[in-house]
Amino acid sequence: MTASHPDSLRRTAQWLGYGGLLPFLVLAPASLLDTHHGITWSDALYAYGAVILSFVCALHWGFAMVLPGLDDARRKRTMIWSVVPSLIAWPALLLVPSEAAALLVTGFVLHYLQDRRLVRHGGLPAWYLPLRLHLTVVACIALVAGAFAQWHY
């Protein structure tokens, strides 16, 4: 492995992660500003939030299988946790925006707390947790902002 490889991986993860925020950053304002299609934008925002929450939970499934710093008990707990965010995200698709936002934000915050625990025990790169914090904060703000759309209709 070359010395530039870890930095290249970090940059790629940042580009992809921050790029993944674009739908949040487009759909939240659209749901607030476009009164004719606001409900459609709001539904798309919460569907995207559910997809992304499911995506980040899958990371823990992979971490549970490959991180060298995990003992068997932590590996099993990490794998079990990895399915919980999807179970939080799915019902959000059936709720009104304010309830969907609350459920998804709770899922993102709980997942970030699990990320912190995993970083302490698992040997993830130093850049992972700050990136996850930035992505989590922006996603949560967008989800909460989008919840205000329901009061416009």
N, C-alpha and C positions, 0 to 999 in steps of 0.2 A: 504494500500500500504506500503510495507516495504521500509526501507532506501536504500537497495541495488537495488531495482527495477529501479529507474531512471538511475543509473550507468550501470546496465545490459542492459537497453534499448539503452543507448548511445553507448555502446560497440557493440551491435548487429547492430545498424545503421551504425557504422563505418566499421565493417567487410563487411557488405553488400554493402555499398557505395564504399569503396575502391576496393572490389572485382569486382564491376561493372565497374571499370576502366580498368580491364584486357583486354577486347576486344579493347579498344582504344590503350592500350600500346602494343598490339600485331599487330593490323591491320595497324597502322600508319607506323611503320618501315617495315612491310611486303610489303606495297604498294610502298615504296621507294627502297627496296633492291631486291625484286624478280621481275626482269624485265620481266620474262615470264608470270607471273600471276598478275602483279602489278595493272592492271585495275580492276581485280576481287576483290583484297584486298581493293582497294580504294572504289569501289562500296559498299563493305561490311562495310567499316568504316563509310561512310555517311549514310547508312541504319541504322546502329547501333546508330549513333548520332541522327538521326531523332526519333528512338524509344525511346531513353533515354530522349530527350527533351520532347516528348509527356508524358513520365512517370512522369517527374518532374512537368509538368503542372497539372497533375492529383492530385498531392499533394495539390495544392491550392484549388481544388474543395472540397476535404475532409476538409481542414482547414476552408473553408468558412462555412461548415455545422456544425463544432463542436467547434471551438475556442470561448471561452467565452468572450474574450476582444474585439470582433468586434461588432460595431453597425450595424443596418440593411443596411445602405448605403454602408459601407465598405464590409460587407458580400456579397452584390450583386456585387460590383466592383471586389472583389476577385474571385467570381465564374465566372464572365464574363472574367476576365484575364485568368482564368484557361484553356480556350479553345484556346487562342491566340497562345501559343507555338506550338501546333499541326498544326495550320494553317500556321505557319512559317516553321515547319519541313517537312511537306508533299511536298511542291514544291522543296525542296532541293534534293529530290530523282530524280528529272528530270533534274538537272543541272550538268554541268561539275564540277570537283573537286574544282577548285578555287572559283566558285560561290556558290557551296554547302557549302564549308567551311565558306565563308563570311556570308551566311544566317544563318547557324547553330550557329556560334559563336555569331552573333548578338542576336539570340534567347536565347542562354545560358546567355549572359551578361544581357539582359533585364530581364530575369527570376530571375537572382540573385538580381538585383535591386528591383524587386517586393518582393523577399524574405526579403530583408532588411526592406522594408516598412511594411511588414506583421509582422516581429519580433517586430517592434516598437509598433504596435497596437494590436497584437494578443495573446501574452503570450506563445510563443513557447519556448522550453528549451534553455538555454544559449549555449549549444554545437551545436545546429542546424546550425546557420549561419556560424561559422568557418568550419564546415564540408562541407556545400554547397559551400563555397568559394574554398576550396581545390579541391573538385570534379569538379567544374566549370573550374578552371584554368587548371587542367590536361586535361580535355576533350577538351578544346579550343586549347591548345598547340598541342594535337594529331591531331585535325581536320586541323589546319593550316599546320602542318608538312605533313600530308597526301596530302594536296593540291599541294605540290611540285612534287608529283608523276606524274602529267600530263605532266611535262616537260621532263620526262625520256622516254616517249613513242612516 
